[in-house]
Amino acid sequence: MAVETVILKNEDGLHARAAALFVRSANQYKSEITLEAHGDKVNGKSIIGLMSLGAKYNEELKISAEGPDEDEAIDNLVKLIENNFIDL
């Protein structure tokens, strides 16, 4: 299992567009992906799950991936968050 922690620097937090980009990116991988904020864990491939987190600006997010492409998934999802959800 690969795990990485990142600070959400997007001033709008994990809003609908950002969550949709995260889910679209996460769904490119075979690994199971989990996103955790303030003690709540959700499926990183679920738009409903991500929206229910209500993650805000400057909040710590923990991304976990388990599967055959877990390292690549974590690297790319961290980059997406660090780039304020600008799809690279």
C-alpha positions as CSV (number, residue, x, y, z in Angstrom):
1,M,0.0,0.0,0.0
2,A,1.2,3.5,-0.9
3,V,0.2,6.5,1.3
4,E,1.0,10.2,0.9
5,T,-0.2,13.2,2.8
6,V,-0.7,16.6,1.1
7,I,-2.1,20.0,2.2
8,L,-5.1,21.2,0.2
9,K,-4.0,24.6,-1.1
10,N,-7.0,25.2,-3.4
11,E,-8.7,28.2,-1.9
12,D,-12.1,26.8,-2.8
13,G,-11.4,23.5,-1.1
14,L,-12.5,20.2,-2.6
15,H,-15.4,21.7,-4.6
16,A,-17.3,19.9,-7.3
17,R,-15.0,20.6,-10.2
18,A,-11.9,19.6,-8.2
19,A,-13.6,16.5,-6.9
20,A,-14.6,15.5,-10.5
21,L,-11.0,16.0,-11.7
22,F,-9.7,13.8,-8.8
23,V,-12.2,11.1,-9.5
24,R,-11.5,11.1,-13.3
25,S,-7.8,10.8,-12.6
26,A,-8.3,8.1,-9.9
27,N,-10.4,6.0,-12.2
28,Q,-7.5,5.7,-14.6
29,Y,-5.8,3.3,-12.2
30,K,-6.6,-0.3,-11.2
31,S,-5.6,0.3,-7.6
32,E,-8.2,1.0,-4.9
33,I,-7.8,4.6,-3.9
34,T,-8.9,6.1,-0.6
35,L,-9.0,9.8,0.4
36,E,-9.0,10.8,4.1
37,A,-9.7,14.2,5.7
38,H,-10.4,15.0,9.4
39,G,-10.7,11.3,10.2
40,D,-13.2,10.5,7.5
41,K,-12.2,8.0,4.7
42,V,-14.0,7.8,1.4
43,N,-13.5,5.9,-1.9
44,G,-11.3,8.2,-4.1
45,K,-13.2,7.0,-7.2
46,S,-16.6,8.2,-5.9
47,I,-17.7,11.8,-6.6
48,I,-20.3,11.5,-3.9
49,G,-17.7,10.3,-1.4
50,L,-15.3,13.1,-2.2
51,M,-18.0,15.8,-2.0
52,S,-19.2,14.4,1.4
53,L,-15.7,15.0,2.9
54,G,-16.2,18.7,2.7
55,A,-12.4,19.2,2.7
56,K,-11.5,22.9,3.0
57,Y,-8.5,25.1,2.2
58,N,-5.3,24.2,4.1
59,E,-6.7,20.9,5.3
60,E,-4.5,17.8,5.4
61,L,-5.5,15.0,3.0
62,K,-4.2,11.5,3.1
63,I,-4.3,9.6,-0.2
64,S,-3.9,5.8,-0.1
65,A,-3.7,3.4,-3.0
66,E,-3.5,-0.4,-3.0
67,G,-3.0,-2.4,-6.2
68,P,-0.7,-3.0,-9.1
69,D,-0.2,0.7,-10.0
70,E,-0.4,2.2,-6.6
71,D,2.8,4.2,-6.7
72,E,1.9,5.8,-10.1
73,A,-1.6,6.6,-8.8
74,I,-0.3,8.3,-5.7
75,D,2.3,10.3,-7.5
76,N,-0.2,11.6,-10.1
77,L,-3.0,12.4,-7.6
78,V,-0.6,14.3,-5.3
79,K,0.6,16.3,-8.3
80,L,-3.0,17.1,-9.2
81,I,-3.8,18.4,-5.7
82,E,-0.5,20.3,-5.4
83,N,-1.2,22.0,-8.8
84,N,-4.6,23.2,-7.5
85,F,-6.5,20.7,-9.7
86,I,-5.1,21.9,-13.0
87,D,-5.3,18.8,-15.0
88,L,-1.7,18.1,-16.3
